[in-house]
Amino acid sequence: MRLYQHPLSSNCRRVMLAAIHMGTPLELAEVDLLHADDRRRLTELNPNSKIPVLDDGGFLLWESCAVMQYLAERTLGQTLYPDDICVRADINRWMLWSCQHFAPAVSIFVWEKIWKRVIGVGDPDPVELARGATELAQYAEVLDDHLSGRQWVVGKGLTLADFALAAPLMYTGPAALPLGDYVHLQAWYARVRELDAWKQTEPVWPAL
């Protein structure tokens, strides 16, 4: 299976985290989103022109959480996506919540603090940063409350939900995410950062 990805993409990283933890082999193909030819080829794989994209013998699958679920289904003996229907529903809930709410709030900071500088389109917009702070606080509080008294997001063990939620936090330092006051979230994130899969997927950040 080939994964079209980029190491600075949190959507790609959540897939890589799951694959590495499960021991699922992937052939990696890096896509340079700043290169016109790479973007054109990407659009041929995914009409949304976004990564990651999984190619499994001609079967093309995009949307990071769908890819994570597919890889789990393909990996015998994995424990990140248990068979129990209620546990899976809970995992799915948090994965979708991450994509719909948590990650978009983080992305406001990522665009303003990282990518605008990388592509040279100006300084961070204070109005947008204020909007991002409001949205991120709303969802960070939800996650922080949920993690009170918990080691992991669903049940008693690590699941796909943890990787789906933790991946956007890779931008905590570079984008200066205002999350320091959420003690339960921070304790959980520290546990994720101790995992071998997290350490193996640490990106090299460009000079900002």
Secondary structure, DSSP 4 states (H G I P E B T S, - for coil): -EEEE-TT-HHHHHHHHHHHHHT---EEEE--TTSHHHHHHHHHH-TT--S-EEEETTEEEESHHHHHHHHHHHSTT--SS-S-HHHHHHHHHHHHHIIIIIHHHHHHHHIIIIIHHHHT--S--HHHHHHHHHHHHHHHHHHHHHHTT-SSSSTTS--HHHHHHHGGGGGTTTTT-S-TT-HHHHHHHHHHHTSHHHHHTPPPPPP-
